[in-house]
């Protein structure tokens, strides 16, 4: 079974994916091309006998086309906005495609053509989205088969630092793409269903609406709403559900402090700060505050954000980031979000020997014969080091296993898909257990 795989993008989340594909490839006769615009990065990941590297500029359409048409299956780890160009070439040359990104309307619009070509364009096959779908649908289908009516579903996932390395006031460090963390929640109102009522939260209010979740052995977390939960009512087949809520996890206190940056305007990526390269952190914060001839930046910030004197934990988080110090930014023509990201990267960098952790938690409220039942399901995975992270593991392994299923012609469904069918979740969850990724279920009485 000689098959060739093209992996486009060799970033942080690809370590476990590449190792899995190379290992499985030795058994099944696969060759893997690792393509990236950063030639050195691609080469550094291409260390196995059945892997090779390629410097690829995706804006060079001819080179991108040649690369795709010479492989049997394509995995795109590019930023979500770039998948569509790859998808159109895959469609033209009849190549199956996988991404870990959300299924977009533009990708869905290709569904009929993808089906007619007999292809699979599988999206949302990473962590969140990805393992959340696999684990949720496994439980949903099981509960339904036992004659239960599912009334409420909540799901939260967080990419965090392992508890033993929560050694800063935020109890947080960057364990995945920093830009995505800074821009989290932007791109339209968050939508969900709560007790039969449709709820919408605008971006500037997201981090003020949180709930506390406790997971055995790992303590308390706070969750905030994430993206559009409503579309998964249809996807999960929960047409009569009263609560559908998907969110993101952080440690308690994070969201209130992060909301200070949102309220200030420091997460805005839509415009450039003039003379940003010569500006200091303190001056950056002051740009958002009213002029006053004598009041300090600290006093003005407290007044603007209504921070009371007794809110020491919040203030400690802000001060710890050095935002009031005269440290030079050094970024030319940068947006507020880019400047904030650079400030955070200086303080939230995960150490060489430190470990990250992903936490996923589902809550189901279901009824049988008018008897209320509640089930909690959690997945907790710790990383090994800065390279072999839990994020890389939980994003990469579902992708790799799904690629194997497709290459072995074990998936009957065609079209623009996400992994909510048994033909996906049964084999993928079974194999993930071999890597220590599995659900712990708990019935709440």
N, C-alpha and C positions, 0 to 999 in steps of 0.2 A: 504494500500500500504506500507507494511513493507519493507524498503530498507536500506541497510547499505553502508556507504561511508567511504573509507579510504583516509585520507589526509596525505600525506607523506611530512614532512617539516613544521615547525611551525614558520617560520621566520617573518621578518618585514611586509611582504605584506599579511599576512593571517588574520589579525584582523577582517576586515569587512567580509571576506569570511566565517570565522567560525561563526560569529554572524548571517550572512544570512542563512547559512545551518542549524544552530540550530533553528532559527525562523521558516523557511519553514518546517524544519523537524518535528516540533511539529504539524503542520497542516497535513502533509502527512505521518507521521509515519516513519521518517528516524532516524537512529542512525549514529553518526559520531565518528570515531576513529581518534584521532589526534596523529600521530606518528612522533617521532623525536629522534635523537641520544642524545639530551639534555633532559633528563627525567623531570627536573624541568621546562623547557620551555614548554614542552608538557602539563604538569599538570597545568601550569599557564594559558594556553589557554582553558583548558577543564573545564569550569565553568558552563556549562549548563546541564540540567537534561538529555538530550539526547546525551551528548558527553562523551567520555572516552579518557584516554591518554594511550600511549604505548611507551616504550623505544625501539627504533628500530635502529639497526645497519644494513644499507643496504648492507654492505659487507658480512653479515651473510645470505647467499642465502636461506638457509632453513627457517629461520625466516621470511625473506621478502616474500618468496613463500607462507608460511602459512597465513601471514597477507593478501596478495592479494586474495588468493583463498577463503577466508572467508568473503569477501565483494562483493557487487554488482557493485560498481563503484569506480575507483581510481583517485584521483587528485594528481599529482606529482608537488610539489613546490621545488624539488631538483635542484641543479645546472644543466644546460642543458646537460652536458656530461654524466650525470647519468640516464637520462630518458630512454635510450635504454634498459638497463637491466630490468627496471620496465616494459617497453612495451612488451618485449619478454615473461615475466611471465604472463602479462595480456592476451596476445594472446593465450598462452598455456591453460589458465583456462577460456578463453572467458569472460573477464571483460572489460568494456568500460573504456577509459583513457582520462583524460584532462591534458593539461599543458599550461602554459602561455608563453612558450619558442618558439623560431623559429622552424619551421618544417625543420628538417635536411634531408639530402640525405639518411642517414641510416634509418630514420623513414619512409621516402617515399618508400624505398625499400620493406617495409613490407606491402605496400598498398593492393596488391592482396590477401595476406593471411588474412589481416584484413577484407576485403570485403567478402571473402569466409566464414569467421567466423561470418559474420553479425554484426560486431562491428564498433564502432566509436572511433577513436583515434584523438581527437580534440586538435590541437596545436594553438599557437598564439592567445589565447583568454584571454588577459589581457588588458594592456593599449596600449603599443607600443612595440610589435605588439598586436593588439586586437581591442580596440575601434577605432583606426585609420582605420582598415579594415571595421568595421561595418559602421562608418559614411561615409567613402569614397564610399563604394559600394552602399549605400543608395542613395547618390547624383548621382553617375555615372549611375546607372540604371534608375533613374528618368530623368536625362538629355537625355539619349538615347531614352527613351520612348516618349519624347517630340520632337524627330526628330533632336536632336543636334549632331554635330560632336565635340568630345572632342580633342583638340589639345595639351593642356598642363596640367600637373598635378604636383603640388608640395605639399609636406606634411612634417610638422615639429612637433615634440613633445619635451617638456622639463619637467624634474622633478626639480622644483626650490623651493626657499623659498618664502613665501608670502611677498609682497612689504613692509609691515610695519616692517619686520624683516631683510630687506636687509641692515644690519647695519655693514657691513665690506666692504673693498675696492673691493672685488670680487663680491659682491652682490649674494653670493652663499653659501649654506651650504649643508651638506650631508643629503639628505632626503630619500635615498635608499642605496643599497649595495655600500659601499665606494670602494671596489675592482673593481667593474664594471665601476665606474667613472674614476678611475686611468688608467684602461686598455682600455677605450673607443677608438674605432677606429682601434684597432689592430686586426690582423687576416686576412690580405690580403688587396689588393687595394679596395678602394671605387669605385663603378661603377654606372653611371647614364647616361641618355640621355638628351642632351640639343640642342634644335633647330635642331634635326635630326642627331646630331653627338654623337657618343659614347665617353664618357669621363671617365678617370681613374685617381684617385688621390692616390699616395702612402701614407702610414701612416704619414711619416715625413713632409707631406705638407698639410694634412687635415685641420689643424687649421689656415692655412694662407688663405684659400679660404672660405669666409663667405659672407652672404648677410643679410641685415637689413630688419626686418619685424616689422610692427607696428600693434598692436591690440588695438582696442578701449578700453579705460578706464585702460589699463595696460601698455601702453607705448611701447618702442622699445625693440626688442630682436635681437640677431644675430643667424643665423643658419649655421651649418656646415654639410657637407654631411655624411650620415650614411649608412654603409654596402652596399649591392648590391640592388640597386633600379631596375635594369633591369629585375629581375625575376618577378616583379609585373606587368610588361606589359602584360604578358600572364595571370597571376592570375586575374587581373582586367578586362581582355578582351579589352584592349586599344591598339589593334594591329597597328593602324595607327597614334599613338600619336607621337609628335615631341619632347616633353620634359617630362621626368619622373624622379622626384627627391625626395628623402626622406632624412630628416635630423633631427638634434637635436638642441634644442634651449638653449641658455644661454643669459645673459645680455651683452650688448655691452662692449667690452674690455676684456671679459673673455678669449676668444680664443687666442688673441695675447699674453696674459700673460701665458696661459697654454702651448702655443707653445714653450716657453722658456724651460720648463721642458722636452718636447718632444725632442727638439733640443739638450739639454744637455745629454739626455740618462737616465734621472731619472725615466722614466716610464717603463723601461725595466724589465721584470719579468723572464728573461731566464737564469740568473746566480746569484751567491751569492757574496756579498761583504764581503771580509775577515775582521775578527775582528769587525764586525758591531756593536756588543753590547757595545763596548768601544768607539765607534766613536761619535763625536758630529755632530749636524746639519751642522755646518760650515765646518767641515772636510769632511762630505759627499759631499757637493757641490764642495769642492776643489778637490775631487778625479777625477772629470770629466775634470778638467782644467789643462793646461800646467804648468809645474814647472817654477817658477820665484823667484829669491832670495829676491826680495824686494816688488814686486807688491802685493797688498792685494787681497783677494778673490773677493771683490766687483769689483775692477778694472779689474781683469782677466775675470770675468763673463761678464761685459759690453763689453769688447773687443771681447770675443769669440762669443757672441750673437749679436754683432753689435747694442748694445743698446745706442742710442744717449742721450746726456745730457738733451734734452728737453722732453724725454719720461718719465715724472714724474709719470703718472698714472700707467704705467706698473711697474716701479721700486717700487712704493708704495705698489703694490700688493705683490711683492716678499718679500720686507722687512717686511711687516705685518705678514707674515708666520713665522718669526723668523729664517729664514734659515741661517742667518749669525751669529747667536748666539751660544755660546758654550754649548748648551743643549744636554745632553747625549741621544743617540738613544735608547739604552737598548734592542735592538732586536738581538737575536743571529742568525747567519747564514741567514741573510735576503737578499732578492733581492733589487735592487734599487726601484722597484715599491712598495715593502712592506715597505721600509723605508719612501718613499714619502707619502704613505698612512698614516703611523703613524704620520708624521708631520702634515698632513692635518686634521686628526681626532682631533688633539689637538686644532685646530683653527676653523674648519668648523663644529663642533658639533652643532646640533640644540638644542636650549634650551628647558627645560621641558614644558614651556607654550607657546612656539613658534609654528607657523603653517607653513606647507609646501604648495606648490601650483603646480598643473600640468597645462600646457598650451599646447593645440594642435591647429594647424592651417593648413587648406587646401586651396589651390588656384587652381581653375579650369578656364582655358580659353577655351571657346567653341564657335562654329559657327552654325548659322542657316540662310539659305538663304544668305550666304556670309557676314552676320552681326556678328561682333566680340562681344562677351560677356565675362565678368569676374565675377566669384563668389568666395567670401571668406567665409570660414566656420571655426568657432573657438569654442573650448571647454575650459573653465577655471573652475577649481575646487580647492577650498581651503580646507585644512585639519582642523580638530577641535583641535587637540593637537598632542603631540609626538607619541601617540599610535594610535589614530584614524586619520591617515594621508590621504591626498588626494591620495597618491600613493597606500596605502592599499585599499582605496575605489575603485579606478579606475582599479586596477589589480584584486581585489577580487570579486567585484560584477558581472562583465561579466562571470567569472569562475563559480560563484554560480548559476547564471541564466541559463547558458548553461548546468550545471549539472542537474538542475531541468527539463529542456526540454528533456534531454536524458533519465532521470529516468521516465518521463511521456510518453516516446515513441513518442515524437512530432517531432523528426528529422528523416526524411526518408533516407537521404544520409548515406552511409557507407564508411569506409576506413580511410586513413590518411588524415585528413581534416584541413583546416583553415576556419574561419567564414566569407566567402564572399558571401554566398548564402542567398536569402531572408528568408529562413526558420530559419536562424540564426539572421540576422540583424534586421528584423522587430520586433519580440517579445523582443529581448534583448534591443534594443534601446528604445522601448516603456516602458519597465520596468525601465530602467536606469533613465528615466525622473522623476520617482517617488522619486529618490534619488538625484535630482538636477544635473544630468549629461545629458546635452543636447547641441545640436549645436545652435549657433547663426549664421545665414546666412546673407550675405551682398552682394548685387549686386553693382559692381563697374562700373560706367559709365564714 
